[in-house]
Amino acid sequence: MTYEIYDDIMTLRLVQEACTMLDLSSEVVLKLFGEYFFSFCKMSGYDTMLRTLGGNLVEFIENLDALHSYLALSYEEMNAPSFRVEKMNDGRMLLHYYSDRKGLYHIVPGIIEAVAKDFFDSEVDMTVLNQSEEIERTGKKEHVVFLVVQRPNQAQRRPLPSDGQSKVQKEEDKKEVEETMKRLKDRYSNLTACPRKRAPWDIVRSIVRFGQGNLLAEFIPQYPKRLWIEEKAFCNAFPFHIVFDKHLRVKQTGVNIQKFVPGLQTMDIRLDEYFSIVHPQVTFNIDSIKKFINSQFVLKTRREMMPQCTQQQALLKLRGQMVWMESLECMVYLCSPKLRSLQELEERGLHLADIAQHDTTRDLILLNQQRLAEIELSNQLERKKEELRILSRNLEVEKKKTETLLYAMLPRHVANQLKEGKKVEAGEFEVCTILFSDVVTFTNICAACEPIQIVHMLNSMYSKFDRLTSIHDVYKVETIGDAYMVVGGVPISTEPHAERVANFALGMRIAAREVTSPITGEPIQIRVGLHTGPVLAGVVGEKMPRYCLFGDTVNTASRMESHGVPDHIHMSPFTYRALEGKGFDISERGEIEVKGKGLMTTYFLLENLHASEEQIMGRDPEELYRDAPEGRVQSRRVSEHPDRKKSGMSSDSPDSPSDVASEDQNTKRDTDNISGARPNSLQPKTVSRNSRFCVLL
């Protein structure tokens, strides 16, 4: 957030993480950040402001504190460092960096080097000479001294000439100087009489200055012999100035500062008794002030020295420039009230009339009032933008949850059509394989158990079945009570639909053995029936729409399940022909009487000869259907089914449907021509595809 204040602990943690990820030292990372921060400031609209700070690198650095003071109007809690340039007698330049934010001083070389390269077309080398805690800076924790060496950009340097070229170059330079001198003498001879008494060459020097063939203009200011202004006029024109000597004794003050700090009317009082230095944070003495003479000074009144009637008001802050007057050995502080808005003006009991008309603080307050309103609007927009981003992210999460739930209830392409408001047309599928299953002795279990036990049992079983539907890519149509219905080849036609449903049926039988009966504690048994044929599929209803299958194939599949044998997979001759030669072990049951169908030769599916139990259950990382032509399984064989020797079952065998008639047949739904739920056939609540809530009666 642009105007958000972040703790330095977070900054240092980010630096540490960057160092770890990039395998670089913190010094390198911070220096690179300094270079980027300069570019970031230019891109953020401060380019022109930075370019106008100074004509050279020294002036630029000396005015950084003034820039920070201006930015503090917008960023009130900004904790900016201070800079001071010190020129040594030997020509070296020292940069003093002061900050109460430890560990960030390596940013400075990155910023200064980028500024020198971009603004002043030069290169800078910075070396840390000293790092300590500055005693005379109260509140500041770090004082770092850099040695700054500035040189022209390598690309701008002329190559050093050879000996022969050097002589020629010297002759050309000498000739150029002579021609320049001749032009200047001719110009001097044509000069008119000057009203001022100055030596002729003084006049020439005031026009030009020599510098390797370049002519540079030079300005020499003129000062009056006496100051043409009255004391009263000066105090009125600069109503917030203070003059004090080297012992900090007040010698002169402006009229308005006397009004708000009455104690200053007493001459020779000490200035530090009424004010403290806010910026730069130096000890309040004349030597410390001289060190930072190029910085803006901010003074704040001491509450205990203010009149009783104004002690509850906000403290007055002054911002201005210190100027040392050598002849008087006094310092003049030319200042104005430091205000950010009209509200601060009122809080301190001030009016615009109290500020001199020539003082731009008037305009600054009014302009900044508008800017603060824009900043507040920008903050609100950023907060709203962040809130919208979070809401959008949460909405996307909820949308995915809704879509997941919708896709669990309806086929994906059908659900997408319904979301778009389109009508879903019924589709005819020439061939598919349908599976029905039910729990053996389910009516007896329901009669002997609490409803919640039945819910837990069915939920455990159906959760395992639902997982298998994803493994074998079959579609779960519905569950009604203990009945479970699955189809392969619908709603997306797939060639190996019979193999997928057959493998799913084998997996169902294994999974059912992992669920125990709440009565006996023994594994439950299921009956499974398969049939292959054509169906018509479509969406029925508008409130809680259902994807249903219609046709005689549904009825026949249900008959295969109801005429089946416990713990066996019973299938019609049509499914047998679809699986024949596909690697499945199938035994013929013989002819049986099927309700509504007459005599029919049916079969039992025993096992998959080319797939292991782990693959069928999805526990083997090797994909079951990978690279299998037309859905054929290309894997290892499962162990022989324990009931494989019971092949050739007929209606006369002990396990025929007449002898194993389901005791809960009276609870079966009639599935003639349609697969759909009766209004009172509510289903148990499960946690996966086609989950529904069930009331057990």
C-alpha positions as CSV (number, residue, x, y, z in Angstrom):
1,M,0.0,0.0,0.0
2,T,1.4,3.4,-1.1
3,Y,0.8,5.3,2.2
4,E,1.0,2.3,4.5
5,I,3.7,2.3,7.2
6,Y,5.7,-0.9,7.4
7,D,8.0,-1.8,10.3
8,D,11.8,-2.0,9.6
9,I,11.7,-5.6,11.0
10,M,9.7,-6.6,7.9
11,T,12.1,-4.8,5.6
12,L,15.1,-6.6,7.2
13,R,13.3,-10.0,7.0
14,L,12.7,-9.4,3.3
15,V,16.4,-8.6,2.8
16,Q,17.4,-11.8,4.7
17,E,15.0,-13.9,2.6
18,A,16.3,-12.3,-0.6
19,C,19.9,-12.9,0.4
20,T,19.1,-16.6,1.1
21,M,17.2,-17.1,-2.2
22,L,19.8,-15.2,-4.3
23,D,22.8,-16.4,-2.4
24,L,24.1,-12.9,-2.1
25,S,25.3,-10.8,0.9
26,S,23.0,-8.2,2.4
27,E,25.4,-5.5,1.3
28,V,25.0,-6.4,-2.4
29,V,21.2,-6.8,-2.1
30,L,20.7,-3.4,-0.4
31,K,23.0,-1.7,-2.9
32,L,21.0,-3.2,-5.8
33,F,17.8,-2.1,-4.0
34,G,19.2,1.5,-3.8
35,E,19.7,1.5,-7.6
36,Y,16.2,0.3,-8.1
37,F,14.7,2.7,-5.6
38,F,16.1,5.6,-7.6
39,S,14.5,4.3,-10.8
40,F,11.3,3.6,-8.9
41,C,11.2,7.3,-7.6
42,K,11.6,8.5,-11.2
43,M,8.9,6.3,-12.5
44,S,6.6,7.5,-9.6
45,G,6.7,11.1,-10.9
46,Y,9.6,12.5,-8.9
47,D,12.0,12.7,-11.9
48,T,11.8,16.4,-12.5
49,M,11.9,17.2,-8.8
50,L,15.1,15.2,-8.3
51,R,16.8,16.7,-11.4
52,T,16.2,20.2,-10.1
53,L,17.7,19.6,-6.6
54,G,21.2,20.7,-7.7
55,G,23.6,21.4,-10.5
56,N,26.1,19.0,-9.3
57,L,26.3,16.0,-7.0
58,V,27.3,18.0,-3.9
59,E,24.4,20.4,-4.3
60,F,22.1,17.4,-4.9
61,I,23.1,15.7,-1.7
62,E,23.0,18.9,0.3
63,N,19.3,19.5,-0.7
64,L,18.1,15.9,0.0
65,D,17.1,16.9,3.5
66,A,14.9,19.7,2.0
67,L,13.3,17.2,-0.3
68,H,12.6,14.9,2.6
69,S,11.1,17.8,4.5
70,Y,8.7,18.5,1.6
71,L,7.8,14.8,1.3
72,A,7.0,14.7,5.0
73,L,4.0,16.9,4.2
74,S,2.4,13.9,2.4
75,Y,4.1,11.1,4.3
76,E,3.7,12.4,7.8
77,E,5.2,9.4,9.6
78,M,8.2,9.2,7.2
79,N,11.4,8.6,9.1
80,A,14.0,10.0,6.7
81,P,17.8,10.0,7.1
82,S,20.0,13.1,7.0
83,F,23.0,13.8,4.8
84,R,25.9,16.2,5.3
85,V,28.8,16.8,2.8
86,E,32.2,17.7,4.2
87,K,34.9,18.9,1.9
88,M,38.4,18.1,3.1
89,N,41.5,20.3,2.6
90,D,43.0,17.7,0.3
91,G,40.0,17.9,-2.0
92,R,38.4,14.7,-0.8
93,M,34.6,14.7,-0.2
94,L,33.1,12.9,2.8
95,L,29.4,12.1,3.0
96,H,28.0,11.8,6.5
97,Y,24.9,9.6,6.7
98,Y,22.7,9.7,9.8
99,S,19.8,7.5,10.5
100,D,18.0,5.9,13.4
101,R,17.2,2.9,11.2
102,K,20.0,0.5,11.7
103,G,21.4,-1.8,9.0
104,L,20.2,0.0,5.9
105,Y,23.2,2.3,5.1
106,H,24.3,0.1,2.2
107,I,21.3,1.5,0.2
108,V,23.1,4.9,0.0
109,P,25.9,3.9,-2.4
110,G,23.3,2.3,-4.7
111,I,21.3,5.5,-4.8
112,I,24.2,8.0,-5.1
113,E,25.9,6.0,-7.8
114,A,22.7,5.8,-9.8
115,V,22.1,9.6,-9.4
116,A,25.7,10.4,-10.5
117,K,25.4,8.2,-13.5
118,D,21.9,9.4,-14.6
119,F,22.0,13.1,-13.7
120,F,25.6,14.1,-13.9
121,D,27.1,11.6,-16.3
122,S,29.8,10.6,-13.9
123,E,30.9,7.5,-12.0
124,V,31.2,7.4,-8.2
125,D,33.1,5.1,-5.9
126,M,32.0,5.1,-2.2
127,T,33.9,3.5,0.6
128,V,32.9,3.3,4.2
129,L,35.5,5.1,6.4
130,N,33.7,5.0,9.7
131,Q,30.6,3.5,11.2
132,S,29.5,4.4,14.7
133,E,26.8,5.8,16.9
134,E,26.8,9.6,16.8
135,I,27.0,11.0,20.3
136,E,25.9,14.5,19.4
137,R,22.8,13.4,17.5
138,T,20.2,12.7,20.1
139,G,17.9,9.9,19.1
140,K,19.9,8.8,16.0
141,K,21.5,5.4,16.3
142,E,23.8,5.2,13.3
143,H,26.4,7.6,11.8
144,V,28.3,6.3,8.7
145,V,31.0,8.3,6.9
146,F,31.6,7.5,3.2
147,L,34.5,8.6,1.1
148,V,33.1,9.7,-2.2
149,V,35.3,9.7,-5.3
150,Q,33.7,11.2,-8.4
151,R,35.1,10.9,-11.9
152,P,33.8,11.5,-15.4
153,N,32.0,8.7,-17.2
154,Q,34.4,6.3,-18.9
155,A,32.6,6.7,-22.1
156,Q,33.2,10.5,-22.1
157,R,36.9,10.3,-21.4
158,R,39.2,11.0,-24.3
159,P,41.8,8.3,-24.9
160,L,45.3,9.2,-23.9
161,P,47.3,10.3,-26.9
162,S,50.6,8.8,-27.9
163,D,53.8,10.8,-27.8
164,G,53.5,12.0,-31.3
165,Q,49.8,12.8,-30.9
166,S,50.5,14.5,-27.6
167,K,52.8,17.1,-29.2
168,V,50.3,17.8,-31.9
169,Q,47.5,18.1,-29.4
170,K,49.5,20.6,-27.3
171,E,50.2,22.7,-30.3
172,E,46.5,22.8,-31.2
173,D,45.6,23.7,-27.6
174,K,48.2,26.5,-27.5
175,K,46.9,27.9,-30.8
176,E,43.3,27.8,-29.6
177,V,44.3,29.7,-26.4
178,E,46.2,32.4,-28.4
179,E,43.2,32.9,-30.7
180,T,40.9,33.2,-27.7
181,M,43.2,35.8,-26.1
182,K,43.3,37.8,-29.3
183,R,39.5,37.8,-29.6
184,L,39.3,39.0,-26.0
185,K,41.8,41.8,-26.5
186,D,39.9,43.0,-29.6
187,R,36.7,42.9,-27.6
188,Y,38.3,44.8,-24.7
189,S,39.6,47.6,-27.0
190,N,36.1,48.2,-28.2
191,L,34.6,48.4,-24.8
192,T,33.0,51.8,-23.8
193,A,34.0,53.6,-20.6
194,C,32.8,51.9,-17.6
195,P,31.1,54.0,-14.9
196,R,32.7,51.8,-12.2
197,K,36.4,52.2,-11.3
198,R,37.6,48.7,-12.1
199,A,40.9,47.5,-13.6
200,P,40.6,46.5,-17.3
201,W,41.4,42.9,-16.7
202,D,38.8,42.8,-13.9
203,I,36.2,43.7,-16.5
204,V,37.5,40.9,-18.7
205,R,37.4,38.4,-15.9
206,S,33.8,39.4,-15.2
207,I,32.9,38.4,-18.7
208,V,34.8,35.1,-19.2
209,R,36.8,32.6,-17.3
210,F,39.3,30.3,-18.9
211,G,38.9,26.6,-18.7
212,Q,40.6,24.4,-21.4
213,G,39.1,26.3,-24.3
214,N,35.6,26.7,-22.7
215,L,34.1,30.1,-21.9
216,L,32.0,30.0,-18.8
217,A,29.9,32.9,-17.5
218,E,30.6,34.1,-14.0
219,F,28.4,36.1,-11.7
220,I,29.8,38.4,-8.9
221,P,27.2,39.8,-6.5
222,Q,27.4,43.3,-5.2
223,Y,26.5,44.2,-1.6
224,P,25.5,47.6,-0.1
225,K,27.8,49.3,2.4
226,R,24.9,49.5,4.9
227,L,21.6,47.6,5.3
228,W,18.8,49.8,4.1
229,I,16.0,48.5,6.2
230,E,14.6,49.5,9.6
231,E,14.6,47.2,12.5
232,K,10.8,47.3,12.9
233,A,10.3,46.8,9.2
234,F,12.5,43.8,9.2
235,C,10.7,42.3,12.2
236,N,7.3,42.8,10.5
237,A,8.5,41.6,7.1
238,F,9.9,38.4,8.7
239,P,7.5,37.8,11.6
240,F,8.9,34.4,12.4
241,H,12.7,35.0,12.5
242,I,15.0,34.5,15.5
243,V,18.6,35.9,15.9
244,F,20.8,34.3,18.6
245,D,24.5,34.4,19.4
246,K,27.0,31.5,19.9
247,H,25.7,31.0,23.4
248,L,22.2,30.6,22.2
249,R,21.0,33.9,23.8
250,V,18.2,35.5,21.8
251,K,19.0,38.9,20.4
252,Q,16.1,39.6,18.1
253,T,12.7,38.0,17.1
254,G,9.9,38.6,14.6
255,V,6.6,40.1,15.8
256,N,4.4,37.0,15.4
257,I,6.7,34.5,17.0
258,Q,6.6,36.8,20.1
259,K,2.8,36.6,20.0
260,F,2.8,32.8,20.2
261,V,5.9,32.4,22.4
262,P,5.7,35.4,24.7
263,G,8.8,34.4,26.6
264,L,10.9,35.4,23.6
265,Q,10.1,39.1,24.3
266,T,12.7,38.8,27.1
267,M,16.0,39.5,25.5
268,D,19.1,37.3,26.2
269,I,17.1,34.3,27.3
270,R,18.4,31.0,26.0
271,L,16.8,29.7,22.8
272,D,17.0,26.0,23.9
273,E,14.9,26.7,26.9
274,Y,11.9,27.4,24.7
275,F,12.6,25.2,21.7
276,S,14.0,21.7,20.9
277,I,15.5,20.7,17.5
278,V,13.3,18.1,15.7
279,H,15.4,18.0,12.5
280,P,18.2,17.4,12.0
281,Q,18.5,15.7,15.3
282,V,21.6,17.3,16.6
283,T,22.6,18.6,20.0
284,F,21.3,22.1,20.5
285,N,24.6,24.1,20.4
286,I,26.2,26.4,17.8
287,D,28.8,24.0,16.6
288,S,26.3,21.2,15.8
289,I,24.1,23.8,14.0
290,K,27.1,24.9,11.9
291,K,27.8,21.4,10.8
292,F,24.3,21.2,9.3
293,I,24.1,24.7,8.1
294,N,22.9,23.6,4.7
295,S,20.0,21.6,6.1
296,Q,16.5,22.7,6.9
297,F,16.0,23.1,10.6
298,V,12.7,22.2,12.3
299,L,12.3,23.6,15.9
300,K,9.4,22.7,18.2
301,T,8.2,24.7,21.2
302,R,8.5,23.2,24.7
303,R,5.1,22.7,26.3
304,E,6.2,23.5,29.8
305,M,7.4,27.0,28.6
306,M,4.2,27.9,26.9
307,P,1.5,30.0,28.5
308,Q,-1.0,28.1,30.6
309,C,-3.9,28.9,28.3
310,T,-2.2,27.4,25.3
311,Q,-0.5,24.4,26.8
312,Q,-3.3,22.1,25.7
313,Q,-3.0,23.2,22.1
314,A,-0.8,21.4,19.6
315,L,2.8,22.5,19.8
316,L,4.1,25.0,17.3
317,K,6.8,23.8,14.9
318,L,9.0,26.2,12.9
319,R,10.8,25.2,9.7
320,G,13.5,27.3,8.1
321,Q,17.2,28.1,7.3
322,M,20.1,28.9,9.6
323,V,22.5,31.6,8.4
324,W,25.7,32.4,10.3
325,M,26.7,36.0,10.5
326,E,30.5,36.0,11.0
327,S,31.0,39.7,11.8
328,L,28.3,39.6,14.5
329,E,29.0,36.1,15.6
330,C,25.3,35.4,15.6
331,M,23.0,33.0,13.8
332,V,19.7,34.1,12.2
333,Y,16.9,31.6,11.8
334,L,14.6,32.6,9.0
335,C,11.6,30.4,9.4
336,S,7.8,29.9,9.0
337,P,5.3,27.7,10.8
338,K,5.5,24.1,9.7
339,L,1.9,23.3,8.8
340,R,0.4,20.6,6.6
341,S,-3.3,21.6,6.4
342,L,-5.9,24.1,7.5
343,Q,-6.8,21.8,10.4
344,E,-3.3,22.1,11.8
345,L,-3.5,25.8,11.4
346,E,-6.6,25.9,13.5
347,E,-5.2,23.5,16.1
348,R,-2.3,25.9,16.8
349,G,-4.5,29.0,17.0
350,L,-3.0,30.5,13.8
351,H,-4.6,32.3,10.9
352,L,-3.3,32.8,7.3
353,A,-3.0,36.5,8.2
354,D,-0.3,35.6,10.7
355,I,2.0,34.4,7.9
356,A,3.8,37.0,5.8
357,Q,2.3,37.7,2.4
358,H,5.6,36.9,0.6
359,D,5.8,33.6,2.5
360,T,4.9,30.7,0.2
361,T,3.7,28.8,3.3
362,R,0.3,30.3,2.7
363,D,0.1,28.7,-0.8
364,L,1.6,25.5,0.5
365,I,-1.0,25.1,3.1
366,L,-3.9,25.6,0.6
367,L,-2.3,23.4,-2.0
368,N,-1.4,20.7,0.5
369,Q,-5.0,20.7,1.8
370,Q,-6.1,19.7,-1.6
371,R,-3.3,17.2,-1.9
372,L,-4.2,15.6,1.4
373,A,-7.8,15.2,0.2
374,E,-6.5,13.5,-2.9
375,I,-4.2,11.3,-0.9
376,E,-7.1,10.3,1.3
377,L,-9.2,9.5,-1.8
378,S,-6.2,7.5,-3.1
379,N,-6.0,5.6,0.1
380,Q,-9.7,4.9,0.0
381,L,-9.4,3.7,-3.6
382,E,-6.4,1.5,-2.7
383,R,-8.2,0.0,0.3
384,K,-11.3,-0.6,-1.8
385,K,-9.1,-2.1,-4.5
386,E,-7.5,-4.4,-2.0
387,E,-10.9,-5.3,-0.5
388,L,-12.2,-6.1,-4.0
389,R,-9.1,-8.2,-4.8
390,I,-9.7,-10.2,-1.6
391,L,-13.4,-10.5,-2.3
392,S,-12.6,-11.5,-5.9
393,R,-10.2,-14.2,-4.6
394,N,-12.7,-15.5,-2.1
395,L,-15.4,-15.4,-4.8
396,E,-13.2,-17.4,-7.0
397,V,-12.7,-20.0,-4.3
398,E,-16.5,-20.2,-3.6
399,K,-17.1,-20.4,-7.4
400,K,-14.8,-23.4,-7.6
401,K,-16.6,-25.0,-4.7
402,T,-19.9,-24.4,-6.3
403,E,-18.7,-25.7,-9.7
404,T,-17.2,-28.8,-8.0
405,L,-20.5,-29.5,-6.3
406,L,-22.4,-28.9,-9.6
407,Y,-20.1,-31.1,-11.6
408,A,-20.5,-33.8,-8.9
409,M,-24.3,-33.8,-9.5
410,L,-24.3,-33.3,-13.3
411,P,-22.0,-34.1,-16.2
412,R,-19.6,-31.2,-16.8
413,H,-20.8,-30.3,-20.3
414,V,-24.4,-30.5,-19.1
415,A,-23.7,-28.3,-16.1
416,N,-21.9,-25.7,-18.3
417,Q,-25.0,-25.6,-20.7
418,L,-27.3,-25.1,-17.7
419,K,-25.1,-22.3,-16.3
420,E,-25.2,-20.5,-19.7
421,G,-29.0,-20.7,-19.6
422,K,-29.2,-23.1,-22.6
423,K,-31.7,-25.9,-22.9
424,V,-30.1,-29.4,-22.6
425,E,-31.3,-31.6,-25.4
426,A,-31.7,-35.4,-24.6
427,G,-29.0,-37.5,-26.3
428,E,-29.2,-41.0,-27.6
429,F,-26.3,-43.4,-27.0
430,E,-26.1,-46.4,-29.2
431,V,-24.2,-48.5,-26.7
432,C,-23.2,-48.2,-23.1
433,T,-22.8,-50.5,-20.0
434,I,-25.0,-50.0,-16.9
435,L,-24.3,-51.3,-13.5
436,F,-26.6,-51.8,-10.5
437,S,-25.7,-53.0,-7.1
438,D,-27.4,-53.5,-3.7
439,V,-26.6,-54.7,-0.2
440,V,-27.6,-58.3,0.7
441,T,-30.0,-58.5,3.7
442,F,-30.3,-54.7,3.7
443,T,-33.9,-54.8,5.1
444,N,-32.8,-57.0,8.0
445,I,-29.9,-54.7,8.8
446,C,-32.2,-51.6,8.8
447,A,-34.7,-53.4,11.1
448,A,-32.1,-54.2,13.7
449,C,-30.0,-51.0,13.7
450,E,-30.4,-47.4,14.5
451,P,-30.8,-45.1,11.4
452,I,-27.5,-43.3,12.2
453,Q,-25.6,-46.7,12.0
454,I,-27.1,-47.3,8.5
455,V,-26.1,-43.8,7.4
456,H,-22.5,-44.4,8.6
457,M,-22.4,-47.8,6.9
458,L,-23.7,-46.6,3.5
459,N,-21.5,-43.4,3.7
460,S,-18.4,-45.6,4.2
461,M,-19.3,-47.9,1.4
462,Y,-20.4,-45.2,-1.1
463,S,-17.3,-43.1,-0.4
464,K,-15.2,-46.1,-1.5
465,F,-17.4,-46.6,-4.6
466,D,-17.2,-42.9,-5.5
467,R,-13.4,-43.0,-5.4
468,L,-13.5,-46.0,-7.8
469,T,-15.7,-44.0,-10.3
470,S,-12.8,-41.5,-10.7
471,I,-10.2,-44.3,-11.1
472,H,-12.1,-46.1,-13.8
473,D,-13.7,-43.0,-15.4
474,V,-17.3,-44.1,-15.1
475,Y,-20.3,-41.9,-14.3
476,K,-22.3,-42.3,-11.1
477,V,-26.0,-41.8,-12.0
478,E,-27.6,-42.1,-8.6
479,T,-28.0,-43.9,-5.3
480,I,-31.4,-44.9,-3.9
481,G,-31.2,-46.5,-0.5
482,D,-28.7,-49.3,-0.8
483,A,-28.8,-49.3,-4.6
484,Y,-25.9,-47.8,-6.5
485,M,-26.1,-47.1,-10.3
486,V,-23.2,-46.5,-12.6
487,V,-22.9,-46.1,-16.4
488,G,-19.9,-46.4,-18.7
489,G,-19.9,-44.6,-22.1
490,V,-22.3,-41.9,-21.0
491,P,-22.3,-38.9,-21.0
492,I,-19.1,-39.1,-23.0
493,S,-18.9,-42.0,-25.4
494,T,-15.8,-44.2,-24.8
495,E,-14.9,-47.4,-26.6
496,P,-13.8,-49.5,-23.6
497,H,-16.9,-48.7,-21.6
498,A,-17.6,-52.3,-20.8
499,E,-14.1,-53.0,-19.5
500,R,-14.2,-49.9,-17.3
501,V,-17.5,-50.9,-15.8
502,A,-16.3,-54.4,-15.3
503,N,-13.2,-53.3,-13.5
504,F,-15.3,-51.0,-11.4
505,A,-17.5,-53.9,-10.5
506,L,-14.5,-55.9,-9.4
507,G,-13.3,-53.0,-7.3
508,M,-16.8,-52.6,-5.8
509,R,-16.7,-56.2,-4.6
510,I,-13.3,-55.7,-3.0
511,A,-14.3,-52.4,-1.4
512,A,-17.5,-53.8,0.0
513,R,-15.5,-56.4,2.0
514,E,-13.8,-53.5,3.8
515,V,-17.2,-52.3,5.2
516,T,-18.7,-54.2,8.1
517,S,-22.3,-54.9,9.0
518,P,-23.4,-53.0,12.2
519,I,-25.3,-56.2,13.3
520,T,-22.7,-58.9,12.9
521,G,-19.5,-57.0,12.5
522,E,-18.8,-59.1,9.4
523,P,-18.0,-57.7,6.0
524,I,-21.1,-56.9,4.0
525,Q,-22.0,-58.6,0.8
526,I,-23.3,-56.9,-2.4
527,R,-25.0,-58.1,-5.6
528,V,-23.9,-56.5,-8.8
529,G,-25.6,-56.6,-12.2
530,L,-24.3,-55.5,-15.6
531,H,-26.0,-55.0,-19.0
532,T,-24.9,-53.4,-22.3
533,G,-27.2,-51.7,-24.8
534,P,-28.6,-48.4,-26.0
535,V,-30.1,-45.6,-23.8
536,L,-31.5,-42.1,-24.0
537,A,-30.0,-39.6,-21.6
538,G,-31.2,-36.2,-20.6
539,V,-31.8,-33.7,-17.8
540,V,-35.1,-33.9,-16.0
541,G,-36.6,-31.1,-13.9
542,E,-35.7,-27.5,-13.2
543,K,-35.5,-27.5,-9.4
544,M,-32.7,-30.0,-8.5
545,P,-32.3,-31.2,-12.1
546,R,-31.3,-34.8,-12.6
547,Y,-29.4,-36.4,-15.4
548,C,-31.4,-39.6,-16.0
549,L,-31.1,-42.6,-18.3
550,F,-34.1,-44.0,-20.1
551,G,-34.6,-47.3,-22.0
552,D,-35.0,-51.0,-21.7
553,T,-31.2,-51.3,-21.0
554,V,-31.8,-49.7,-17.6
555,N,-34.5,-52.2,-16.8
556,T,-32.4,-55.2,-17.9
557,A,-29.4,-54.1,-15.9
558,S,-31.6,-53.8,-12.8
559,R,-32.9,-57.3,-13.5
560,M,-29.3,-58.6,-13.6
561,E,-28.7,-57.2,-10.2
562,S,-32.0,-58.4,-8.7
563,H,-31.5,-62.0,-10.1
564,G,-27.9,-62.0,-9.0
565,V,-26.0,-64.0,-6.3
566,P,-24.4,-62.4,-3.2
567,D,-20.8,-61.4,-3.7
568,H,-21.1,-62.1,-7.5
569,I,-21.1,-59.9,-10.6
570,H,-24.0,-61.0,-12.7
571,M,-24.1,-59.9,-16.4
572,S,-26.2,-60.3,-19.5
573,P,-25.1,-62.0,-22.7
574,F,-24.7,-58.5,-24.3
575,T,-22.1,-57.5,-21.7
576,Y,-20.5,-60.9,-22.1
577,R,-20.0,-60.4,-25.8
578,A,-18.6,-56.9,-25.1
579,L,-16.0,-58.3,-22.7
580,E,-15.2,-61.5,-24.6
581,G,-11.5,-61.7,-25.5
582,K,-10.7,-58.6,-23.4
583,G,-8.7,-60.5,-20.7
584,F,-11.6,-61.2,-18.2
585,D,-12.3,-64.5,-16.5
586,I,-16.0,-65.2,-17.1
587,S,-18.1,-68.3,-16.3
588,E,-21.5,-69.2,-17.7
589,R,-24.3,-69.4,-15.3
590,G,-26.8,-70.9,-17.7
591,E,-30.4,-70.1,-18.6
592,I,-32.5,-68.4,-15.9
593,E,-36.0,-66.9,-15.9
594,V,-35.7,-63.1,-15.9
595,K,-38.8,-61.2,-14.9
596,G,-40.3,-59.5,-18.0
597,K,-37.6,-61.0,-20.2
598,G,-38.2,-64.8,-20.1
599,L,-35.3,-67.2,-20.4
600,M,-31.9,-65.6,-20.7
601,T,-28.4,-67.1,-20.6
602,T,-26.4,-65.1,-18.1
603,Y,-22.8,-65.0,-16.9
604,F,-20.6,-64.3,-13.8
605,L,-17.6,-62.0,-14.0
606,L,-14.9,-63.6,-11.8
607,E,-11.7,-61.5,-12.3
608,N,-9.5,-59.5,-14.6
609,L,-6.6,-61.8,-15.8
610,H,-4.4,-58.9,-16.8
611,A,-4.8,-56.5,-13.8
612,S,-3.8,-56.8,-10.2
613,E,-6.1,-56.0,-7.3
614,E,-3.9,-53.0,-6.5
615,Q,-4.4,-51.6,-10.0
616,I,-8.1,-52.1,-9.9
617,M,-8.3,-50.3,-6.5
618,G,-6.1,-47.5,-7.8
619,R,-3.4,-48.1,-5.3
620,D,-0.8,-49.0,-8.0
621,P,0.9,-45.9,-9.6
622,E,0.9,-47.7,-12.9
623,E,-2.1,-46.6,-14.9
624,L,-4.6,-49.3,-15.6
625,Y,-5.7,-48.0,-19.0
626,R,-2.5,-46.5,-20.2
627,D,-1.5,-47.5,-23.8
628,A,-4.2,-50.2,-23.8
629,P,-5.7,-50.5,-27.3
630,E,-9.5,-50.2,-27.2
631,G,-9.5,-50.3,-23.4
632,R,-7.7,-53.6,-23.1
633,V,-5.6,-54.1,-20.0
634,Q,-1.9,-54.6,-20.4
635,S,-0.8,-55.5,-16.9
636,R,-0.1,-58.4,-14.6
637,R,-2.7,-61.0,-13.5
638,V,-4.7,-61.0,-10.3
639,S,-4.8,-64.1,-8.1
640,E,-7.6,-66.6,-8.9
641,H,-11.0,-65.8,-7.6
642,P,-12.1,-68.1,-4.8
643,D,-15.4,-68.8,-6.5
644,R,-14.0,-69.4,-9.9
645,K,-14.6,-73.2,-9.6
646,K,-18.3,-72.5,-9.1
647,S,-18.8,-72.0,-12.8
648,G,-21.7,-73.2,-14.8
649,M,-24.3,-72.3,-12.2
650,S,-27.9,-72.9,-13.3
651,S,-31.3,-72.3,-12.0
652,D,-31.2,-75.7,-10.4
653,S,-28.0,-75.0,-8.4
654,P,-28.2,-74.2,-4.7
655,D,-27.2,-70.7,-5.4
656,S,-29.8,-70.0,-8.1
657,P,-32.0,-66.9,-7.8
658,S,-34.9,-69.0,-6.6
659,D,-32.9,-70.2,-3.6
660,V,-31.2,-66.9,-3.0
661,A,-34.3,-64.7,-3.4
662,S,-33.6,-61.3,-1.9
663,E,-35.4,-60.8,1.4
664,D,-35.6,-57.1,0.6
665,Q,-37.0,-57.4,-2.9
666,N,-40.1,-55.6,-1.7
667,T,-38.1,-52.5,-1.1
668,K,-36.8,-52.5,-4.7
669,R,-37.8,-49.7,-7.0
670,D,-39.4,-50.6,-10.3
671,T,-36.8,-49.4,-12.9
672,D,-38.9,-50.3,-16.0
673,N,-37.8,-48.0,-18.8
674,I,-36.5,-45.2,-16.5
675,S,-33.8,-44.6,-13.9
676,G,-35.1,-41.9,-11.5
677,A,-35.7,-41.3,-7.9
678,R,-39.1,-41.6,-6.2
679,P,-40.1,-38.5,-4.2
680,N,-39.8,-40.5,-0.9
681,S,-36.7,-42.4,-1.9
682,L,-34.2,-40.0,-0.2
683,Q,-30.6,-41.1,-0.1
684,P,-27.8,-41.0,2.6
685,K,-25.5,-38.0,2.8
686,T,-22.1,-38.8,1.3
687,V,-19.2,-36.7,0.6
688,S,-18.5,-37.2,-3.1
689,R,-20.2,-37.4,-6.5
690,N,-24.0,-37.3,-6.6
691,S,-24.1,-36.9,-2.8
692,R,-27.6,-36.7,-1.4
693,F,-29.4,-36.4,1.9
694,C,-31.3,-39.6,3.0
695,V,-34.1,-40.2,5.4
696,L,-34.3,-43.8,6.5
697,L,-37.7,-45.0,7.6
